[in-house]
């Protein structure tokens, strides 16, 4: 009986996989970049190695870069990001 109840409460399909709980990747704005083939290959390889989608590898890389910035530069980045809408 417990098994049937559990099956009825599950939603069909994949759970949302956004950067934050409940967010859907399909709702994110898209970005198109031109990058050298070697960088594209590295992104692909990192994605496979870490079992993460490429967009998440890029987010992790940006967060790492941001954490290495001096506080004054971090504030500037936040100001600019806020001014452009996100």
N, C-alpha and C positions, 0 to 999 in steps of 0.2 A: 503494500500500500504506500509506504513512504517513497518508494521508487517512482510510482506514477505521479505523486504530488510534485516531486522534484522535476520530472520531465515536463510537466505542464507549466511550470514557472520559468523555464528556460526560454530565451528568445532565439529565434532562428538566425543563422548567419554568424558572421564574425563579430566580436565585440568591438566597440570604437577603439581606435588605436592612435589617438592624437597624443600630443606632448603632455597634455593634462587630462585628468579623469573626465570622461564624458565628451571630450572633443572628438570630432571626426576629421580625419585627414582631408577628406573630399571638400570640407568647408574652408580649408586654408587657401590663401591666395597662392597662385602659382608663380614661380620664378624661372626664367629661362636664362641659362648662362652658357657662354662659350668658353670651354676650357681645353687645354692641350690633351691630346689622346693619352699621354702617360698619366696625367692626373685623373682622367676618367677611369683608366684601368686600376689605379690605386684606390679610388673611391669604391669601385666595384669589388675589388679584393677585400678591402676593409669591411665592406658590408657583409660579404660572405663569412669572413673570419669571425666577426663579432655577432653574426646572426641578427643583424639589425637592418632595417631598410636604409637606403642611401640618405634619405632626408634626415633620419635620426643621427647618422654618422656626422653629417654636416652640422647639425645642431650641437652635438657634443664638441665638435672642433671649435665652433664659434664660442661656446661657453668656456672652453679651455683658454682660448685667446683672450676673452674678456677678463677672465680671472687673473691673467698675467699683467693686465694693464694697471698703471698707477691709478689711484683713486680719482685724481683730477681728470684723467682721460675717460674713466668710467662715467663720471658725471656728465662730461660732454657728450658721450655716446648716448646716454639716457635722454639728455635734453634734445638732441637731434632726432632720436627715435620717437620721442613724444610729439615733437613738432610735425613729423610726417604722418602721425596717426597710429603708431603702435610701438 
